[in-house]
């Protein structure tokens, strides 16, 4: 008498990631470092500006809470998630707008903080834009699409 064959588990083939096929280029590391550095700079600037340097009210203001939305994408940038780079490049324009408006309307030292915020926002936007473009270019050169790196085919 033969024993029935037990079905073996079928594992779906997984697509190789970009890191397995092609090493990450130095320019991608630079754009990531610029994005993370400028985001950290915006967080520190927002807190220092509203609590120490030029608060709206003596002793600090609740406007320091504007740093909280900037803390949300920090984990995604540190984990190198492409989606986070994309939406941060949109979020940063809110802070850019605040920087331009307050640079025009506030007095020193607040307007200097606003100019620094504007510059950091521009650096963050360009770094996110370059990071996304460079990673897409590297994926295309490696013969991978963006969906094949995240989902098994």
C-alpha positions in Angstrom: 0.0 0.0 0.0 1.4 3.4 -1.0 1.2 6.4 1.3 -0.3 9.5 -0.3 2.1 12.2 -1.1 1.7 15.2 1.1 1.5 18.4 -0.8 4.7 20.5 -0.5 4.3 24.1 0.2 4.6 26.2 -2.9 6.6 29.3 -2.3 6.2 32.1 -4.8 9.3 33.3 -6.5 10.6 36.6 -5.2 12.0 39.3 -7.3 15.5 40.3 -6.5 15.8 43.8 -5.0 17.9 46.5 -6.5 20.5 46.1 -3.8 21.0 42.4 -4.8 21.5 43.3 -8.5 23.4 46.6 -8.5 25.2 48.3 -5.7 23.8 51.7 -4.6 25.6 54.5 -6.2 27.4 57.2 -4.2 25.1 60.0 -5.6 22.1 58.2 -4.1 23.8 58.1 -0.7 24.5 61.9 -1.1 20.9 62.7 -2.0 19.7 60.6 1.0 22.1 62.3 3.4 21.1 65.8 2.1 17.4 64.9 2.6 17.8 63.5 6.1 20.1 66.3 7.1 17.9 69.1 5.8 14.8 67.5 7.5 16.7 67.3 10.8 17.8 70.9 10.3 14.1 71.9 9.7 13.0 70.1 12.9 15.8 71.7 15.0 15.2 75.1 13.5 11.5 75.0 14.1 11.9 74.2 17.7 14.7 76.7 18.3 12.9 79.4 16.4 9.7 79.2 18.3 11.1 78.3 21.8 14.4 80.2 22.0 15.5 82.5 19.2 12.4 84.5 18.3 9.2 83.1 19.9 5.9 84.8 19.2 5.4 85.2 23.0 8.0 85.4 25.7 8.9 82.0 27.0 8.0 80.1 23.8 4.8 79.6 21.8 2.6 76.8 20.7 3.8 77.4 17.2 6.7 75.0 18.1 4.3 72.2 17.4 4.8 72.8 13.7 7.9 70.6 14.1 5.7 67.5 14.8 4.6 66.9 11.2 8.3 67.0 10.2 9.0 64.2 12.6 6.6 61.8 10.8 8.6 61.3 7.6 12.0 61.0 9.4 11.5 57.3 10.0 10.6 56.7 6.3 13.6 58.7 5.1 15.9 56.7 7.5 14.4 53.5 6.2 14.9 54.7 2.6 11.3 54.3 1.6 10.6 55.8 -1.8 7.0 56.7 -1.0 8.2 58.9 1.9 10.6 60.8 -0.4 7.7 61.5 -2.7 5.3 62.9 -0.2 7.9 64.9 1.7 8.6 66.7 -1.5 5.0 68.0 -1.4 4.8 68.6 2.4 7.9 70.8 2.4 6.2 73.4 0.3 4.0 74.3 3.3 7.1 75.1 5.3 8.6 76.9 2.4 5.5 79.1 2.1 5.7 79.9 5.9 9.4 80.8 5.5 8.8 83.2 2.6 5.8 84.9 4.3 7.6 85.3 7.6 10.9 86.4 6.0 8.9 89.2 4.3 6.8 90.2 7.3 8.7 89.5 10.5 11.5 91.6 12.0 15.0 90.3 12.9 15.9 87.7 14.2 12.7 86.0 13.1 13.2 86.9 9.5 16.6 85.3 9.5 15.2 82.1 10.8 12.6 82.3 8.1 15.2 82.7 5.4 17.1 79.7 6.8 13.8 77.7 6.8 13.3 78.6 3.2 16.8 77.5 2.2 16.5 74.2 4.1 13.1 73.6 2.4 14.7 74.1 -1.0 17.6 71.7 -0.2 15.1 69.1 1.1 13.0 69.4 -2.0 15.9 69.1 -4.4 17.4 66.2 -2.4 14.1 64.3 -2.4 13.6 65.0 -6.1 17.1 63.8 -7.0 16.9 60.8 -4.7 13.7 59.6 -6.4 15.0 60.2 -9.9 18.3 58.6 -9.3 16.8 55.5 -7.7 14.3 55.1 -10.6 17.1 55.5 -13.1 19.2 52.9 -11.3 16.3 50.5 -11.1 15.6 51.0 -14.8 19.3 50.4 -15.6 19.2 47.2 -13.5 16.1 46.0 -15.4 13.7 46.3 -12.5 10.5 48.2 -12.3 9.5 49.9 -9.0 6.7 47.4 -8.4 9.0 44.4 -8.9 11.2 45.5 -6.0 8.4 45.6 -3.5 6.0 42.8 -4.6 6.8 39.3 -5.8 6.0 38.7 -9.4 
